[in-house]
């Protein structure tokens, strides 16, 4: 067992630990972060395409990748104007003339996929740290 240990009690501690990694490990962590963001966007786009007819939601999924010598970042987002309504659903809706259009159920596409990819990314980052010779305990 390695004498080097790193205890992570949350995602913030994992981020701090990653910032202290040597440059080659920072590059590897950047590859992991960016790959998981791209995969999340791909899965979200595919799920939107299977749930909607127009392609508007799928066509508005964006990935913003960032990073420098000491960090990597990625943000997946939907820029479609109705993305929030699709994800969360609506209550019953009634027109001024009294006609009811009913409620729209929540799509629940974006958040579950994003959470799943984040868990996979965190596990891969912990694995990277462990391969560098550190022992990681706790959960992120």
N, C-alpha and C positions, 0 to 999 in steps of 0.2 A: 504494500500500500504506500502511496506517495506521502511524503512528509508535508508537502504543500497542500493547503486546504483553503477553500473559498466557501463561505457560508452565504447563501442567498435567501433572504427572507421575503423577497418580493421583486417585482419587475424593476423598481427603481434601483435596487441593489445590483441587479443583473446589468442594468445600463451602466452604472458606475464601474463595475468590474470590466465590462467590455471596453470602456474608455481607457483603462489602464493596460490593455493588451499590447503586445508588440505589433509593429506595423503589418507584418504578414498575416497575423491573426485578425487584425482590423479589416484587411482586405477580404479575408475569407468570411468574416461575419457580415460584411457588406453584400457579398454574393448571396448569402443565406437570406438576409432581410429583403433584398431586391427580388430574388427568385420567389419568395413566398408572397410578396405583394403582387407580382405579375400573375402567379397562379391563382390567387384570390380573385383578381380582376377577371381572369379567364373563366373561372367557375361562376362568378356572379353574372358575367355577360351571358354565358350559356344558360344559366337558370332564368334570367330575365327573358331571353329569347324563347324559352319554352313556356313561359307564363303569359306572354303578351303577344298581340298580333302586329302591332305597328313597328316594333323594333326601336322605338324611341328610348326606352330605358336602357336596352343593351347598347345602343349607340352613344350613350352618354356616360359610360363608366370610364374613369380616368385614373391613371397611376402617376403620382408625382414622386420621382426618385431623387434622393439627395445624398450628400455625403461629402466628406473631406478626408484629410489624413488621419483623423482620430474618431470619426463616427460615420454611421450610415443611417439613412432614414428613408421611409417610404410611406406614402399616404394613398389609400384607395378611396375614391369617392364617386358618387353619382351626381352629375350636374343637371340631370333631367329635372324640370320644374316640379313634376309630380312624384318624384322618387319617395319623398317622405310619406305622402298619402298612400302610395302603393305598399310601402313597407309596414306602415302602422294601421292601415285600413281607415274606415270612417264609420260613424254612427249612421242611423237612418237619416236619409235626406229627403226633404220635401220642397217642391217647387212652389212659387208664389200662387200658382193656379190650383194648388192642392194635390197635384200628382206626386206620388211617392216613388222614388227611385231605389229605395231600400238601402241597405248598408253594404259597404264594400269590405270584404274580409281582408285581414292583414296578409300581405304577401310573404313576409318572413323569409326573405332571400338573403339580403345583404349581411345582416348582423350575424346569423348563424355561420355563414361561410367565413366571414372575417374572423370570428372567434375561433373557429376550427383551424384556420391557417395561422393565427397567432400562437395557438398552442403548439402546432407543429414547428413554427419558427423558434419558439422559446426552447423546445426540446433540442432542436438542432444547434442552437447557440450554446446550450449547456453541454452538449456532446463535444462541441468544438473546444470549449474551455477544458473539459476533462481530457481530451486528446492532447492538449498542450501540457499535461502533467499535473494539473490541479485536481483536487477532489472537491466536488460540488455536493453539498448537502442542503436539505430544505427544499422548498418548492417555490416556484416563481409564478 
